[in-house]
Amino acid sequence: MLRAESNAIPAHVDVTSRVLSRLYLNRIADHRVQIESPPHSCVLNLILPTQHWPLMSTPRADGERKIFLPIAEMEGMKCAYESCSTTSQDAQLRLCAGCKQAVYCSSQCQKLDWKKSHKPACGKTQIINLESYHPILGYISHLCHEHPAVPVHFALKEYIRYIELPPDEEGEISPLVMHGLPLPPGSTPLEEWCTTEVSHDDRLRLRHRLKYDGHVLPIVLATCVALAAELYATDVSSSTANEKRLRLSIANSPVTDFGIVTGIADVGDENRLAFQNIITGEWSVNQSPEDHYWIYFKTLAGHDFFVDYGMFSFNFPGMLNIKPYKFPLMDGVDEIPGFFFTTATNVTAPTVLDGGVWIEDNRFSVLRESTLESFFKLTCESALADKAAMTALYSFMDKVSDHDCTALDTNLLKVFVQIARKTIRSNVVGKQYLEFPERPRLVFWPPPEVPDDPQIEQRTVKRVKVLARKINKGEITRWEAQDMFIAWQKKQKAKKK
C-alpha cells in the first residue's frame, strides 16, 4: 500500500555465549562498591583480546558487504518506476510504506514497479522503530563503562566524604568530594565508602555519577559506527542473500542520517562534582560540560531526535529501563542513564527547546562519512585488524573532538567498537528487536536530599567558611574539619527536631 511520507505505515546464542556474557557482565550489588575486582579468567582469555571474542555471531568473513544508504531527501528524487520520468518537481512523491526506500508519483506506478522489480527488494527490508530501539544503545553505553579496560574512577577506590553545599553570595557551588585514603581490596559497603551522613539512595546516586563519568566521545562514536556497520552495511554474499536489511525509522519517517553532536551541556556548577585529595591537596572536577557529545538522528520528514547517555555524571536523573534489552540470562541493573528527546513538537519523544540544557555547536555525520565507508564494509574482527580502517576511525575521532585524543580514549574506542558491534549484531541475529516494548519506560530518580530552609543554608555556608579558614591557618586538618562539620550538621538536625 502507498502512503504519503508523513503517514507511511511500517511493514511488518548459544549457551556458551550466554555463560561468557554472564561472567563478563557480573554486576555489582547496589549496596557495595567493588574495588580491584579482576574479571573471570574465562573472560580474560576470550573476551578481552579482540581477536578471540566469540561472544556473538558475526557475518561470514569472506562475505561481500555493501552499504545501502537511505534516501537523503525527497527533493530531486525521481519516481522509482523506471518507465516514469516524474520527479519531485513535477508531483508529490510518496514513500513505499513497506521499505521506505522507494518513492512513487502514483499508486499505478507503484503497482507496475512492484510486479516488475520492487517486490523482492521490499521484502528484504525490516523497519525498526527508533523509539522502541534506542535503549539498546544505552545498554551499549552501560556495557562500555563496565568493561575492565575502563579505569575505575579514583573516588571509587578511596574513602570519601561528600558535602552538598548551598549557594553563596557568588552563586551555586559544586558539591565537594574529599578523598585520598585507599579502600581495601574487595568490596566495601556504601556506608563505609561514603562516611558522610547522607541517605543510602544518595550514596547510590553518587556511585553511579562516578561510574558513568567520562569517555563520552569514544562511546558515542563506537555506537554510531556499530549502527552503520551492522544495520546499513549488508552481507550480499550468496550464503546470506535472504538476510533482512534493517533500517531505522520513527514517527513513520525513515532515519536519513545519524551521527555525533558536539556542544555544551548547560548544567550549572551545582550539578558538577569538585574533588580534593586530602593527602596531596590536589583539586579536580568531573567531566567537562563544555566538551559534551550526544547522538542525533535526522528523519526524511525533517525532524531531529537525540539520545544522550552521558548526563548522569551531571546529576541529570533520566534513566532507561533496559530489562527487555539485556542479553539472555543477564542479572544486575535494570535502569541505566539515558534520555531520548527531540527539538520538534512531537508526541513520539519528550520535547526539549533549542538553547536549553543541550546547546549544539556542530554535527558530524557518521552514516554518510566517506572516510569510514571501508570500515563499515568489513566485519567487526576484520575492521579492528585493518590498519587503514582503524587509522581513518581514529582520525575521525580527532576531527570530532577538534584535538588529538588521548591514548586512553584511542585504546578504549577499539574496545567500545567491539562491544557495540557485537551487541547490535547479536540482537540482529537473534531478532530480539522484534520483542522490544513499543515505548520504553523512562524513569526519573528522585533528587538528592538537600536543605530547604534558607536560614540553615546561610548557617551552613558560614560554618564551612570558618572551617576553611582554620584549615588554611593550619589549625586543623581537612579530615578534622570534616568530622567537625558532620558533628555540626547533627546538632543542627537535633535542634530542628
Secondary structure, 3 states (H helix, E strand, C coil): CECCHHHCCCCCCCHHHHHHHHHHCCCCCCCEEEECCCCCHHHHHHCCCHHHCCCCCCCCCCCCEEECCCCCCCCCCECCCCCCCCECCCCCCEEECCCCCCEECCHHHHHHHHHHHHHHHHHCEEEEEHHHHCHHHHHHHHHHHHCCCCCCCHHHCEEEEEECCCCECCECCCCEEEEEEECCCEEEEHHHHECCCCCHHHHHHHHHHHHCCCCHHHHHHHHHHHHHHHHCEEECCHHHCCCCEEEEEECCEEEEEEEEEEEEECCCHHHCCEEEECCCCCEEECCCCCCEEEEEEEECCCCEEEEECCCHHHCCCEEEECHHHCCCCCCCCCEEECEEEECCCCCCCCECCCCCCEEEEEEEECCCCHHHHHHHHCCHHHHHHCHHHHHHHHHHHHHHHCCCCCHHHHHHHHHHHHHHHHHHHHHHHHCHHHHCCCCCCEEECCCCCCCCCHHHHHHHHHHHHHHHHHHHCCCCCHHHHHHHHHHHHHHHHHHHC
